[in-house]
Amino acid sequence: MASMDSSLRYLRYSLTTGWSTVDARVIGESRLRMSVNGQEWLSFQCTHASLEELALGFLFNEGVIQSLAEVADFRLCPDGSHIDIWTYRAVHRAERWTRTSGCGGGATHDQAPLAPVPLDPASLDPARLIAAMNLLQEVQEIYRETGGIHCSALSDGERILLKCEDIGRHNTLDKLAGHILRANLNTDGLILLTTGRVSSEMLQKASRMRVPFVVSRTSPTHGSILLAEQAGITLAGYARREHINIYTHPERLKSST
């Protein structure tokens, strides 16, 4: 099993200084196989961290389980290459998984349900969404050292409550969901931040976590905008130092000068 990161020596070429040798860390890549009730379901290509949360969060985000109370036991093998999960009731593996867009090679169930979020009165200044994204950039330790990794987090607008980094942007949301399940965290009013593009399957996972705000450093897709409108989620993109685009449900935000 690959470690979280590895040391590497490579060559760098600069137009001004020519060739140089660089010693650096690169992000590790692992494969995790998941079995449910004795049947192998699928494999994740991921980083070697929060593997239990990844598997549990995936099952939750795909609507296979509704809470941790449905899980009888779960065991990660010592080398981190395989996780076995047992549930109290019978669950059925989807006949077809859709290969998700983007890096990390994720999968999603074609019929995974949305979980609509109540449309509460305006409660947050949009400036807090920008501030929260700036906080996310500050806590990306692995990205600063290695690059090549996505990060997603939960914030209350003042601080980062949970964060997960992974080579796959979908994996970061599944890991977050796993941490939410194990901590029994109430996500009412929280902001889901992500460095990756928000596609329809990313929005689907966010709706399962019942977060009212989803904010990306980059763009949403048309499919995710349609789903966010349907799910009652305020979807924002291109959150940068001084501006942010609001694509759905701006009525949840206070007026800001």
Summary of the structure (lengths in Angstrom):
residues: 257
radius of gyration: 18.9
end to end distance: 51.6
largest distance: 64.3
contacts: 857
relative contact order: 0.15
helix: 27%
strand: 33%
